[in-house]
Amino acid sequence: MDKLFKKQLYVWIYDKIKSNPYKFGGDFSNSLIMYEYLKDFYSNSSVYELEPQLMSILSTVSRIKNKLLIKNPQFDHRTKYKVKTKIEEIKD
C-alpha cells in the first residue's frame, strides 16, 4: 500500500468518524467502518469477487480508525475497551 493511498484513507476515515462519531467511534465501530468502506468503494462486487488485498485494506482502515480516535478523543465513544485510569490508593 503506497503512502498516497494511506493518506487518502486517513482523510476518508476521519471524515466518516466526524460525520457520525457515535456510529464510527463506538464499541462496534470496526466492522461498521469496514462495511462502510465496502459500500462506498466496492458496491458492485460480490463477496466472492473480493481480493485478499482488499482484506488488507480493511484491516488498515480499522487500525487507522483506532489511531484517529486516540488522537481525537471528542469522537471516541467506545466504552468496552477504553483504557481505564488507575486510581492510586492513598496510604496513611
OpenMM code with the backbone's topology and positions (N, CA, C; nanometers):
from openmm import Vec3, app, unit

residues = "MET ASP LYS LEU PHE LYS LYS GLN LEU TYR VAL TRP ILE TYR ASP LYS ILE LYS SER ASN PRO TYR LYS PHE GLY GLY ASP PHE SER ASN SER LEU ILE MET TYR GLU TYR LEU LYS ASP PHE TYR SER ASN SER SER VAL TYR GLU LEU GLU PRO GLN LEU MET SER ILE LEU SER THR VAL SER ARG ILE LYS ASN LYS LEU LEU ILE LYS ASN PRO GLN PHE ASP HIS ARG THR LYS TYR LYS VAL LYS THR LYS ILE GLU GLU ILE LYS ASP".split()
positions = [
    Vec3(0.0854, -0.1170, 0.0000),
    Vec3(0.0000, 0.0000, 0.0000),
    Vec3(0.0901, 0.1234, 0.0000),
    Vec3(0.0699, 0.2101, -0.0970),
    Vec3(0.1559, 0.3274, -0.1061),
    Vec3(0.1112, 0.4375, -0.0097),
    Vec3(0.2012, 0.5342, 0.0102),
    Vec3(0.1767, 0.6401, 0.1086),
    Vec3(0.0597, 0.7301, 0.0704),
    Vec3(0.0449, 0.7583, -0.0573),
    Vec3(-0.0648, 0.8441, -0.1016),
    Vec3(-0.1998, 0.7798, -0.0707),
    Vec3(-0.2107, 0.6509, -0.1014),
    Vec3(-0.3356, 0.5811, -0.0746),
    Vec3(-0.3658, 0.5779, 0.0754),
    Vec3(-0.2632, 0.5553, 0.1560),
    Vec3(-0.2831, 0.5517, 0.3014),
    Vec3(-0.3276, 0.6896, 0.3527),
    Vec3(-0.2715, 0.7956, 0.2974),
    Vec3(-0.3113, 0.9311, 0.3362),
    Vec3(-0.4579, 0.9559, 0.2985),
    Vec3(-0.4965, 0.9089, 0.1809),
    Vec3(-0.6361, 0.9232, 0.1389),
    Vec3(-0.7293, 0.8448, 0.2320),
    Vec3(-0.6833, 0.7290, 0.2779),
    Vec3(-0.7627, 0.6514, 0.3743),
    Vec3(-0.7817, 0.7297, 0.5045),
    Vec3(-0.6742, 0.7922, 0.5529),
    Vec3(-0.6840, 0.8722, 0.6750),
    Vec3(-0.7918, 0.9794, 0.6612),
    Vec3(-0.7910, 1.0490, 0.5479),
    Vec3(-0.8884, 1.1561, 0.5256),
    Vec3(-1.0301, 1.0993, 0.5199),
    Vec3(-1.0484, 0.9900, 0.4460),
    Vec3(-1.1818, 0.9286, 0.4333),
    Vec3(-1.2325, 0.8807, 0.5687),
    Vec3(-1.1454, 0.8150, 0.6462),
    Vec3(-1.1859, 0.7617, 0.7776),
    Vec3(-1.2166, 0.8758, 0.8733),
    Vec3(-1.1328, 0.9788, 0.8755),
    Vec3(-1.1587, 1.0926, 0.9632),
    Vec3(-1.2931, 1.1565, 0.9309),
    Vec3(-1.3220, 1.1734, 0.8030),
    Vec3(-1.4495, 1.2322, 0.7627),
    Vec3(-1.5670, 1.1451, 0.8066),
    Vec3(-1.5518, 1.0124, 0.7951),
    Vec3(-1.6589, 0.9213, 0.8384),
    Vec3(-1.6810, 0.9317, 0.9893),
    Vec3(-1.5716, 0.9290, 1.0655),
    Vec3(-1.5837, 0.9370, 1.2119),
    Vec3(-1.6470, 1.0697, 1.2514),
    Vec3(-1.6009, 1.1775, 1.1890),
    Vec3(-1.6530, 1.3101, 1.2204),
    Vec3(-1.8008, 1.3226, 1.1843),
    Vec3(-1.8435, 1.2569, 1.0765),
    Vec3(-1.9826, 1.2669, 1.0337),
    Vec3(-2.0783, 1.1959, 1.1289),
    Vec3(-2.0322, 1.0916, 1.1955),
    Vec3(-2.1181, 1.0169, 1.2879),
    Vec3(-2.0314, 0.9504, 1.3948),
    Vec3(-1.9844, 1.0283, 1.4952),
    Vec3(-1.8931, 0.9724, 1.5949),
    Vec3(-1.9549, 0.8620, 1.6804),
    Vec3(-2.0848, 0.8625, 1.6997),
    Vec3(-2.1459, 0.7561, 1.7800),
    Vec3(-2.1478, 0.6242, 1.7040),
    Vec3(-2.1617, 0.6304, 1.5723),
    Vec3(-2.1619, 0.5087, 1.4916),
    Vec3(-2.0194, 0.4583, 1.4666),
    Vec3(-1.9305, 0.5477, 1.4237),
    Vec3(-1.7959, 0.5075, 1.3845),
    Vec3(-1.6920, 0.5250, 1.4948),
    Vec3(-1.7326, 0.5722, 1.6100),
    Vec3(-1.6404, 0.5865, 1.7224),
    Vec3(-1.6823, 0.5052, 1.8417),
    Vec3(-1.7775, 0.4162, 1.8230),
    Vec3(-1.8293, 0.3350, 1.9330),
    Vec3(-1.7615, 0.1999, 1.9450),
    Vec3(-1.8144, 0.1176, 2.0341),
    Vec3(-1.7550, -0.0122, 2.0640),
    Vec3(-1.7507, -0.1072, 1.9456),
    Vec3(-1.8494, -0.1054, 1.8598),
    Vec3(-1.8566, -0.1998, 1.7487),
    Vec3(-1.8292, -0.1320, 1.6155),
    Vec3(-1.7493, -0.0272, 1.6192),
    Vec3(-1.7287, 0.0550, 1.5005),
    Vec3(-1.6319, -0.0048, 1.3985),
    Vec3(-1.5464, -0.0996, 1.4390),
    Vec3(-1.4533, -0.1582, 1.3412),
    Vec3(-1.5285, -0.2219, 1.2261),
    Vec3(-1.6224, -0.3071, 1.2566),
    Vec3(-1.6959, -0.3737, 1.1491),
    Vec3(-1.7829, -0.2748, 1.0720),
    Vec3(-1.8359, -0.1754, 1.1401),
    Vec3(-1.9202, -0.0761, 1.0725),
    Vec3(-1.8405, 0.0069, 0.9721),
    Vec3(-1.7205, 0.0469, 1.0103),
    Vec3(-1.6420, 0.1299, 0.9183),
    Vec3(-1.5881, 0.0457, 0.8026),
    Vec3(-1.5575, -0.0813, 0.8285),
    Vec3(-1.5161, -0.1700, 0.7196),
    Vec3(-1.6317, -0.1911, 0.6222),
    Vec3(-1.7492, -0.2105, 0.6758),
    Vec3(-1.8678, -0.2282, 0.5919),
    Vec3(-1.8943, -0.1020, 0.5093),
    Vec3(-1.8790, 0.0130, 0.5717),
    Vec3(-1.8992, 0.1399, 0.5019),
    Vec3(-1.7979, 0.1560, 0.3888),
    Vec3(-1.6745, 0.1143, 0.4130),
    Vec3(-1.5717, 0.1197, 0.3091),
    Vec3(-1.6120, 0.0328, 0.1896),
    Vec3(-1.6588, -0.0878, 0.2186),
    Vec3(-1.7032, -0.1772, 0.1112),
    Vec3(-1.8191, -0.1168, 0.0334),
    Vec3(-1.9148, -0.0581, 0.1051),
    Vec3(-2.0296, 0.0034, 0.0377),
    Vec3(-1.9866, 0.1191, -0.0515),
    Vec3(-1.8948, 0.2019, -0.0015),
    Vec3(-1.8537, 0.3208, -0.0764),
    Vec3(-1.7685, 0.2878, -0.1987),
    Vec3(-1.6822, 0.1877, -0.1875),
    Vec3(-1.5845, 0.1649, -0.2943),
    Vec3(-1.6021, 0.0344, -0.3713),
    Vec3(-1.6783, -0.0594, -0.3180),
    Vec3(-1.6947, -0.1890, -0.3842),
    Vec3(-1.8410, -0.2303, -0.3875),
    Vec3(-1.9290, -0.1373, -0.4093),
    Vec3(-2.0722, -0.1659, -0.4038),
    Vec3(-2.1186, -0.2592, -0.5163),
    Vec3(-2.0451, -0.2674, -0.6239),
    Vec3(-2.0853, -0.3529, -0.7364),
    Vec3(-2.0262, -0.4936, -0.7284),
    Vec3(-1.9477, -0.5223, -0.6264),
    Vec3(-1.8807, -0.6519, -0.6157),
    Vec3(-1.9565, -0.7454, -0.5227),
    Vec3(-1.9463, -0.8731, -0.5522),
    Vec3(-1.9976, -0.9756, -0.4617),
    Vec3(-1.8841, -1.0194, -0.3696),
    Vec3(-1.9181, -1.0839, -0.2601),
    Vec3(-1.8165, -1.1248, -0.1627),
    Vec3(-1.7099, -1.2134, -0.2271),
    Vec3(-1.7484, -1.3052, -0.3113),
    Vec3(-1.6511, -1.3963, -0.3712),
    Vec3(-1.5587, -1.3274, -0.4705),
    Vec3(-1.5922, -1.2060, -0.5116),
    Vec3(-1.5072, -1.1315, -0.6038),
    Vec3(-1.4016, -1.0476, -0.5322),
    Vec3(-1.4126, -1.0374, -0.4028),
    Vec3(-1.3210, -0.9523, -0.3279),
    Vec3(-1.1827, -1.0180, -0.3198),
    Vec3(-1.0801, -0.9386, -0.3350),
    Vec3(-0.9434, -0.9882, -0.3378),
    Vec3(-0.8803, -0.9810, -0.1991),
    Vec3(-0.7765, -1.0635, -0.1736),
    Vec3(-0.7065, -1.0580, -0.0443),
    Vec3(-0.6501, -0.9192, -0.0137),
    Vec3(-0.6096, -0.8464, -0.1167),
    Vec3(-0.5582, -0.7108, -0.0954),
    Vec3(-0.6635, -0.6221, -0.0286),
    Vec3(-0.7884, -0.6431, -0.0633),
    Vec3(-0.8955, -0.5648, -0.0028),
    Vec3(-0.9060, -0.5935, 0.1469),
    Vec3(-0.8871, -0.7190, 0.1851),
    Vec3(-0.8919, -0.7528, 0.3276),
    Vec3(-0.7799, -0.6809, 0.4031),
    Vec3(-0.6652, -0.6685, 0.3402),
    Vec3(-0.5544, -0.5935, 0.3994),
    Vec3(-0.5920, -0.4466, 0.4162),
    Vec3(-0.6571, -0.3913, 0.3155),
    Vec3(-0.7020, -0.2516, 0.3236),
    Vec3(-0.8026, -0.2356, 0.4364),
    Vec3(-0.8921, -0.3322, 0.4514),
    Vec3(-0.9924, -0.3240, 0.5576),
    Vec3(-0.9276, -0.3243, 0.6955),
    Vec3(-0.8247, -0.4083, 0.7150),
    Vec3(-0.7608, -0.4049, 0.8457),
    Vec3(-0.6854, -0.2747, 0.8673),
    Vec3(-0.6316, -0.2177, 0.7598),
    Vec3(-0.5674, -0.0869, 0.7718),
    Vec3(-0.6705, 0.0191, 0.8072),
    Vec3(-0.7881, 0.0112, 0.7483),
    Vec3(-0.8972, 0.1041, 0.7815),
    Vec3(-0.9269, 0.0967, 0.9311),
    Vec3(-0.9350, -0.0223, 0.9847),
    Vec3(-0.9647, -0.0408, 1.1262),
    Vec3(-0.8538, 0.0162, 1.2148),
    Vec3(-0.7278, -0.0105, 1.1807),
    Vec3(-0.6159, 0.0416, 1.2604),
    Vec3(-0.6109, 0.1935, 1.2567),
    Vec3(-0.6306, 0.2515, 1.1383),
    Vec3(-0.6288, 0.3977, 1.1255),
    Vec3(-0.7415, 0.4579, 1.2085),
    Vec3(-0.8590, 0.3953, 1.2039),
    Vec3(-0.9731, 0.4452, 1.2819),
    Vec3(-0.9378, 0.4486, 1.4296),
    Vec3(-0.8761, 0.3439, 1.4808),
    Vec3(-0.8396, 0.3396, 1.6223),
    Vec3(-0.7377, 0.4471, 1.6565),
    Vec3(-0.6390, 0.4699, 1.5683),
    Vec3(-0.5404, 0.5757, 1.5915),
    Vec3(-0.6063, 0.7131, 1.5916),
    Vec3(-0.6976, 0.7347, 1.4966),
    Vec3(-0.7654, 0.8650, 1.4900),
    Vec3(-0.8521, 0.8895, 1.6130),
    Vec3(-0.9141, 0.7853, 1.6664),
    Vec3(-0.9953, 0.8027, 1.7865),
    Vec3(-0.9089, 0.8385, 1.9066),
    Vec3(-0.7888, 0.7824, 1.9124),
    Vec3(-0.6980, 0.8177, 2.0223),
    Vec3(-0.6541, 0.9629, 2.0092),
    Vec3(-0.6269, 1.0077, 1.8863),
    Vec3(-0.5825, 1.1458, 1.8628),
    Vec3(-0.6972, 1.2464, 1.8741),
    Vec3(-0.8212, 1.2006, 1.8569),
    Vec3(-0.9389, 1.2879, 1.8614),
    Vec3(-1.0393, 1.2325, 1.9620),
    Vec3(-1.0121, 1.2479, 2.0908),
    Vec3(-1.0989, 1.1867, 2.1926),
    Vec3(-1.2423, 1.2396, 2.1921),
    Vec3(-1.2670, 1.3531, 2.1303),
    Vec3(-1.4035, 1.4045, 2.1236),
    Vec3(-1.4932, 1.3149, 2.0395),
    Vec3(-1.4341, 1.2319, 1.9526),
    Vec3(-1.5116, 1.1404, 1.8696),
    Vec3(-1.5167, 0.9995, 1.9283),
    Vec3(-1.4395, 0.9742, 2.0317),
    Vec3(-1.4264, 0.8392, 2.0873),
    Vec3(-1.5410, 0.8099, 2.1830),
    Vec3(-1.6319, 0.7257, 2.1392),
    Vec3(-1.7466, 0.6882, 2.2220),
    Vec3(-1.7413, 0.5412, 2.2601),
    Vec3(-1.6202, 0.4838, 2.2566),
    Vec3(-1.6035, 0.3446, 2.2985),
    Vec3(-1.6054, 0.3378, 2.4508),
    Vec3(-1.6658, 0.2356, 2.5027),
    Vec3(-1.6622, 0.2133, 2.6474),
    Vec3(-1.6076, 0.0764, 2.6802),
    Vec3(-1.6269, -0.0188, 2.5914),
    Vec3(-1.5909, -0.1577, 2.6176),
    Vec3(-1.4411, -0.1773, 2.6369),
    Vec3(-1.3596, -0.1192, 2.5513),
    Vec3(-1.2154, -0.1415, 2.5565),
    Vec3(-1.1364, -0.0154, 2.5883),
    Vec3(-1.2022, 0.0868, 2.6370),
    Vec3(-1.1338, 0.2114, 2.6674),
    Vec3(-1.0392, 0.1900, 2.7860),
    Vec3(-0.9221, 0.2489, 2.7758),
    Vec3(-0.8243, 0.2371, 2.8829),
    Vec3(-0.8790, 0.3058, 3.0071),
    Vec3(-0.8741, 0.2336, 3.1170),
    Vec3(-0.9238, 0.2887, 3.2429),
    Vec3(-0.8075, 0.3507, 3.3189),
    Vec3(-0.8299, 0.4668, 3.3767),
    Vec3(-0.7260, 0.5307, 3.4545),
    Vec3(-0.7182, 0.4637, 3.5905),
    Vec3(-0.5972, 0.4504, 3.6389),
    Vec3(-0.5772, 0.3859, 3.7681),
    Vec3(-0.5812, 0.4908, 3.8778),
    Vec3(-0.6500, 0.4579, 3.9825),
    Vec3(-0.6548, 0.5460, 4.0986),
    Vec3(-0.5634, 0.4851, 4.2042),
    Vec3(-0.4609, 0.5596, 4.2378),
    Vec3(-0.3677, 0.5086, 4.3368),
    Vec3(-0.4266, 0.5255, 4.4744),
    Vec3(-0.4072, 0.4238, 4.5524),
    Vec3(-0.4577, 0.4300, 4.6899),
    Vec3(-0.3680, 0.5200, 4.7732),
    Vec3(-0.4290, 0.5978, 4.8543),
    Vec3(-0.3533, 0.6851, 4.9438),
    Vec3(-0.3267, 0.6067, 5.0724),
    Vec3(-0.2002, 0.5897, 5.0984),
    Vec3(-0.1621, 0.5144, 5.2180),
    Vec3(-0.1471, 0.6105, 5.3341),
    Vec3(-0.2022, 0.5711, 5.4462),
    Vec3(-0.1912, 0.6558, 5.5668),
    Vec3(-0.0599, 0.6379, 5.6354),
] * unit.nanometer
topology = app.Topology()
chain = topology.addChain("A")
for resn in residues:
    res = topology.addResidue(resn, chain)
    for name in ("N", "CA", "C"):
        topology.addAtom(name, app.Element.getBySymbol(name[0]), res)
